[in-house]
Amino acid sequence: MAILMSQTNIPFPGNSAPIGVFDSGVGGLTVVREIMRALPEESIIYFGDTARVPYGSKSKETVTKYSRQIIRFLNTQHVKAIVVACNTASAMALDEIEKEIKIPIIGVVKPGAKVASETTKNGKIGVIGTEAMIRSNIYPSYLEQINSNVEVIGKPCPLFVPLVEEGLLQDPVTDEIAMRYLSVLIDCNIDTLILGCTHYPLIRSTIARIMGEKVKLVNPAYETAWELKRMLEQENLLCNARPGLGGNQYQFFVSDAAEKFRNFANSILKYGILSAKTINIEEY
Ligand code: DGL
């Protein structure tokens, strides 16, 4: 905590400073993609912890320690706000780290929960994510705070992350696994499903087809980008520059395998990424 607070000597970042976004690896790029759409004039510094992914099978202590290191790194880049793009880190670390930093910080869970509670008609909400995120019980606890009448059914879907990272977005193997995972949610008669993991928006069409058209899918990445806009507005931190820098305002850092990261990023982002810089996150 002391080290996080030591940023007091750093000048407070102004409106044109970048937004720091972090994730356990490549998945947070689905959040970056939505921020680029919602806030095209903003600069972004992204960090993907590709050396230590996955977070979804790790303990709260470990994910909190990793998140603190990443925030220290982002502070050296003078970011004006931080987005925890990783659902697992939002669930396990955000509560603690938000007390320790002086700049605004937002995770993906609260925005997702808020929209899901507004979307459901029958009060039955499903949530899918990593083992750790589902175990944390974070979505049920937020949703119950908003509306005590909702019933939340969580289902971990650990194989979705490797399937997406292997590029099997439209594949019979992904269909088969998705059927097995999702059948329990179909049986529970949910009408709303939260895609509670960074990777899941990339297999949205498969999930939508299996769940059927009566089930509305909530993408926390999308909701978070708009919530971020509201937060920056409120804090008077929106960038005043004109949009259209053609992608030059985005910088990417990873802890390993920069080339693999770059290829994945270029398959899902509008702007081509020329390079991702590797840093030693253990030094922070
Ligand atoms: N980014 C993680 C999440 O959204 C998924 C990958 C991992 O397990 O680290 O929960």
Residues whose N, C-alpha, C, O or C-beta is under 5 A from the ligand:
A	BS01	DGL	S24 G27 V53 P54 Y55 G56 S57 A85 C86 N87 T88 T130 V161 G196 C197 T198
